[in-house]
Amino acid sequence: MFKAKHFEKIRTLAVILISLLLTFVIIAFVSDNPLYTIAVFLFEPISSVSHIGNVVEMAIPLMFTGLSVVLLFRTNMFNLGAEGIFYFAGIVASTIAIHVTMSAWFHPILAILAGAITGALLSAIPGILKAKWNVNELVTSLMFNSILFGIGLYFLNYKLRDPQAFANSSYKMQPSALLHNLIPGTRIHTGLILVIISIIVVHYFVYRTKWGYELRMTGSNRSFAEYSGINTTKVIIIVHLIAGFLAGMGGSVEVLGMYTRFQWTALPGYGLDGALVALLAKNNPLSVIGAALFLAYIRIGANQMSILSDVPSEMISIIQAVIILLISAEQFLKFWKTRMLLKEAGIRE
């Protein structure tokens, strides 16, 4: 028997099933061979080791930004600044990977730490503005995304760009700075280990420490938390520092693990995708793993569908839009939750 405490898990599963069902219905109308197209979408991502590798590769940056956003959402901060931080941290890590010479052990560590610390310091700015003067964090974070992208693009064009390259990309990064491959036949790199460790540490921090309790209390009711003696100003600033550190680490890991040159001439989108991962994970750090893998899975499926069938990959936008709409709709299935609560309380309707 389902209990009320399981409601959010059931609700999230229902949202995913409804969005997939709607996608299948649309495919049935637009495809000449809908059954084949749906089969490609569902099963092609696990049809080979390389395709499975593609899913995991795409999930790694989604886990980093999703984990970053989970912390912010847990504190009731609707901050979307992970997007700009992810990009700018990649610039910082690439600069060290290109211009600093070190051993293969310390080079990537230094580059990732530099990107992560840069991310923490940048994230602290909207955090301080929110904590001290209650400045809307959504506005400041979105503004910072544009600012960091503009500054990063300037460094790419005028400081890092290789004039011999055929595209707008940086000089090649030194091999000693690149992350090692974990599984032959894929591009899964050691960033997977880093993000799993980060998720475990953040989960412990949120649910097993005094600071995590203060974070959750601040997110539930800041006024009550202050009345209880919690320094919410400090909590908000610390959460922004940690979230920025994670987003910066994600950008650094993605660049060093997947590229030999920095070549992002637009924001990669992983920061905004992190918000979708956090929504699917219901702000639970451990659930970020499954949410990121699911999002990566359907995207790889959509890419394969566009290659092997007559349906474009943009179909994935429908799934994401439905998920966001239903997850954010507080009244969706609320009647069922009410019935479960009444039944557990022994009250007949």
C-alpha positions in Angstrom: 0.0 0.0 0.0 1.3 3.4 -1.0 1.7 5.9 1.9 1.5 9.7 1.8 5.3 9.9 2.5 5.8 8.2 -0.9 3.6 10.7 -2.7 6.3 12.8 -4.3 8.1 9.8 -5.7 4.8 8.5 -7.2 4.0 12.0 -8.5 7.4 12.3 -10.2 7.0 8.9 -11.8 3.5 9.9 -13.0 4.9 13.1 -14.6 7.6 11.1 -16.4 5.1 8.5 -17.7 2.7 11.2 -18.9 5.4 13.2 -20.7 6.6 10.0 -22.4 3.1 9.0 -23.4 2.4 12.4 -24.9 5.6 12.1 -26.9 4.7 8.7 -28.2 1.3 10.0 -29.3 2.9 12.9 -31.2 5.4 10.5 -32.8 2.5 8.3 -33.9 1.1 11.3 -35.8 4.3 12.6 -37.4 6.3 9.5 -38.1 5.7 7.1 -41.1 6.9 4.2 -38.9 6.0 5.2 -35.3 6.7 1.8 -33.7 10.2 1.7 -35.1 10.8 5.4 -34.1 9.6 4.7 -30.5 11.8 1.6 -30.3 14.8 3.6 -31.4 14.1 6.3 -28.9 13.7 3.9 -26.0 16.3 1.2 -26.7 19.1 2.8 -28.9 20.8 4.5 -25.9 21.5 1.0 -24.4 22.2 -0.8 -27.8 26.0 -0.6 -27.5 28.8 0.2 -25.0 29.5 3.5 -26.8 25.9 4.6 -26.6 25.7 3.8 -22.9 28.9 5.7 -22.5 27.3 8.7 -24.2 24.5 8.6 -21.6 26.9 8.6 -18.7 29.1 11.3 -20.3 26.2 13.6 -20.7 25.0 12.8 -17.2 28.2 13.9 -15.5 27.8 17.7 -16.0 24.1 17.4 -15.3 24.9 15.8 -12.0 27.3 18.6 -11.0 24.9 21.4 -11.9 21.9 19.5 -10.6 23.6 19.1 -7.2 24.5 22.8 -7.2 20.9 23.8 -7.8 19.5 21.3 -5.3 21.4 23.1 -2.5 20.1 26.4 -3.6 16.5 25.2 -4.0 16.7 23.5 -0.6 17.4 26.9 0.9 14.5 28.4 -1.1 16.8 30.3 -3.4 15.7 30.3 -7.0 19.2 31.0 -8.3 20.1 30.0 -11.9 23.6 31.3 -11.9 25.2 27.8 -12.4 25.0 28.4 -16.1 27.4 31.3 -16.2 29.6 29.8 -13.5 29.9 26.5 -15.4 31.0 28.4 -18.5 33.5 30.7 -16.8 35.0 28.0 -14.7 35.7 26.1 -17.9 37.6 29.2 -19.2 39.7 29.3 -15.9 40.5 25.6 -16.0 41.4 25.7 -19.7 43.8 28.6 -19.1 45.7 26.6 -16.5 45.6 23.5 -18.7 47.1 25.5 -21.6 49.6 27.8 -19.9 50.7 26.0 -16.7 53.1 23.0 -16.9 52.8 20.4 -14.1 52.8 16.6 -13.6 49.9 14.6 -14.8 48.7 14.0 -11.2 48.6 17.6 -10.0 47.8 19.5 -13.2 44.1 18.5 -13.5 43.7 18.9 -9.7 45.0 22.4 -9.9 42.8 23.3 -12.9 39.7 21.9 -11.3 40.3 23.6 -8.0 40.9 26.9 -9.7 37.6 26.6 -11.6 35.7 25.5 -8.5 37.1 28.3 -6.3 36.4 30.8 -9.0 32.8 29.5 -9.1 32.4 29.7 -5.4 33.6 33.4 -5.3 31.4 34.4 -8.2 28.4 32.7 -6.7 29.0 34.4 -3.4 28.1 37.8 -4.9 24.4 37.2 -5.5 24.4 35.3 -2.2 25.7 38.3 -0.3 23.3 40.6 -2.1 20.4 38.3 -1.2 21.5 37.7 2.4 22.3 41.4 3.3 19.9 43.4 1.2 17.3 40.8 0.0 18.1 41.4 -3.6 16.2 39.0 -5.9 18.6 36.2 -6.5 16.9 35.1 -9.8 17.5 38.5 -11.3 21.1 38.8 -10.2 22.0 35.3 -11.2 20.6 35.7 -14.7 22.4 39.0 -15.1 25.6 37.3 -14.0 25.1 34.6 -16.6 25.3 37.2 -19.3 28.2 39.0 -17.7 30.3 35.9 -17.2 29.6 34.7 -20.7 30.7 38.1 -22.2 33.9 38.1 -20.2 34.6 34.5 -20.9 34.1 35.0 -24.6 36.5 38.0 -24.5 39.2 35.8 -23.0 38.5 33.1 -25.5 38.8 35.5 -28.5 41.7 37.6 -27.4 43.7 35.5 -24.9 43.2 31.8 -25.6 42.2 31.6 -29.2 44.5 29.6 -31.5 44.9 31.5 -34.8 45.9 28.3 -36.5 42.6 26.6 -35.6 39.8 26.4 -38.1 37.2 27.2 -35.5 36.9 29.7 -32.7 38.7 27.6 -30.2 41.6 27.8 -27.8 45.1 26.5 -28.0 45.3 22.8 -27.3 45.4 21.9 -23.6 48.4 20.0 -22.3 47.9 16.2 -22.2 48.9 16.2 -18.5 45.9 18.3 -17.6 43.3 16.1 -19.2 41.2 13.6 -17.2 41.9 9.9 -17.6 39.5 7.7 -19.4 37.8 5.0 -17.2 36.1 2.6 -19.7 37.7 1.7 -23.1 35.4 2.3 -26.0 33.7 5.3 -24.3 34.7 8.8 -23.2 33.6 8.2 -19.6 36.3 9.9 -17.5 37.4 10.3 -13.9 35.0 13.1 -13.5 32.4 10.4 -12.8 34.2 9.4 -9.6 34.4 13.1 -8.5 30.7 13.8 -9.0 29.7 10.6 -7.2 31.9 11.5 -4.2 30.5 15.1 -4.3 26.9 13.8 -4.2 27.6 11.5 -1.2 29.4 14.3 0.6 26.6 16.8 -0.1 23.9 14.3 1.0 25.8 13.7 4.3 26.1 17.5 4.7 22.4 18.2 4.2 21.0 15.4 6.3 23.7 14.6 8.9 25.2 17.8 10.0 24.2 20.9 12.0 24.9 23.1 9.0 22.6 21.0 6.8 19.9 21.3 9.4 20.2 25.1 9.4 20.1 25.0 5.6 16.9 23.1 5.6 15.3 25.2 8.3 16.2 28.4 6.4 14.7 27.0 3.3 11.5 26.0 5.1 10.9 29.3 6.9 13.6 31.9 7.1 11.8 34.0 9.7 11.2 31.0 12.0 14.9 30.0 11.5 16.0 33.4 12.6 13.7 33.3 15.6 15.3 29.9 16.5 18.7 31.5 16.6 20.0 30.4 13.2 22.2 33.0 11.4 20.3 32.8 8.1 22.6 35.5 6.5 25.6 33.2 7.1 23.6 30.1 5.8 22.6 31.8 2.6 26.2 32.9 1.8 27.7 29.5 2.7 25.1 27.7 0.5 26.0 30.0 -2.4 29.7 29.3 -1.9 29.2 25.6 -2.0 26.8 25.7 -4.9 29.2 27.8 -6.9 32.1 25.5 -6.0 30.1 22.5 -7.4 29.0 24.3 -10.6 32.6 25.5 -11.1 33.9 22.0 -10.6 31.4 20.7 -13.1 32.5 23.2 -15.8 36.2 22.4 -15.2 35.6 18.6 -15.2 33.6 18.8 -18.4 36.2 20.8 -20.3 39.2 18.6 -19.1 37.3 15.4 -19.5 35.6 15.8 -22.9 37.7 18.3 -24.9 41.3 19.0 -25.9 40.5 22.7 -26.6 38.1 25.1 -25.1 35.5 25.7 -27.8 32.3 26.9 -26.2 31.2 30.0 -28.1 27.8 29.9 -26.4 26.6 29.0 -23.0 26.4 25.2 -22.9 23.1 25.0 -21.2 24.1 22.6 -18.4 23.4 25.2 -15.7 19.7 25.7 -16.7 19.4 21.9 -17.2 20.5 21.6 -13.6 17.3 23.2 -12.5 15.3 20.5 -14.3 17.5 17.8 -12.7 16.8 19.3 -9.3 13.1 19.4 -9.9 13.1 15.7 -11.0 15.3 14.8 -7.9 12.8 16.6 -5.6 15.9 18.5 -4.2 17.3 15.2 -2.9 21.1 15.0 -3.5 21.2 11.2 -4.0 18.3 11.4 -6.4 20.3 13.7 -8.7 22.1 10.6 -10.0 18.9 9.0 -11.4 17.4 12.3 -12.6 20.6 13.2 -14.5 20.8 9.7 -16.1 17.2 9.9 -17.1 17.6 13.3 -18.7 20.8 12.2 -20.5 19.1 8.9 -21.6 16.1 10.6 -23.3 18.4 13.1 -25.0 20.7 10.5 -26.4 17.6 8.6 -27.5 16.3 11.7 -29.2 19.6 12.2 -31.0 19.6 8.6 -32.2 15.9 9.0 -33.2 16.8 12.0 -35.4 19.6 10.0 -37.1 17.8 6.7 -37.7 14.2 7.8 -38.2 12.1 10.7 -39.6 11.4 12.5 -36.3 13.7 15.4 -35.3 15.5 15.5 -32.0 13.7 18.6 -31.0 10.9 16.3 -29.8 12.8 16.1 -26.5 11.7 19.7 -25.8 8.1 18.5 -25.5 9.1 16.0 -22.8 11.1 18.6 -20.9 8.3 21.2 -21.1 5.6 18.7 -19.9 7.9 17.6 -17.0 8.5 21.2 -15.9 4.8 22.1 -16.1 3.6 19.1 -14.2 6.3 19.0 -11.6 5.8 22.7 -10.8 2.1 22.3 -10.6 1.5 21.9 -6.9 -2.2 20.8 -7.4 -1.2 17.9 -9.7 -2.4 14.7 -8.0 -2.9 16.6 -4.8 -6.4 15.0 -4.4 -4.7 11.6 -4.2 -2.3 12.8 -1.5 -5.3 14.1 0.5 -7.0 10.7 0.2 -3.9 8.9 1.4 -3.5 11.2 4.4 -7.1 10.7 5.4 -6.8 7.0 5.1 -3.7 6.9 7.2 -5.5 9.0 9.8 -8.4 6.6 9.8 -10.8 9.2 8.5 -13.4 8.2 6.0 -14.3 10.5 3.2 
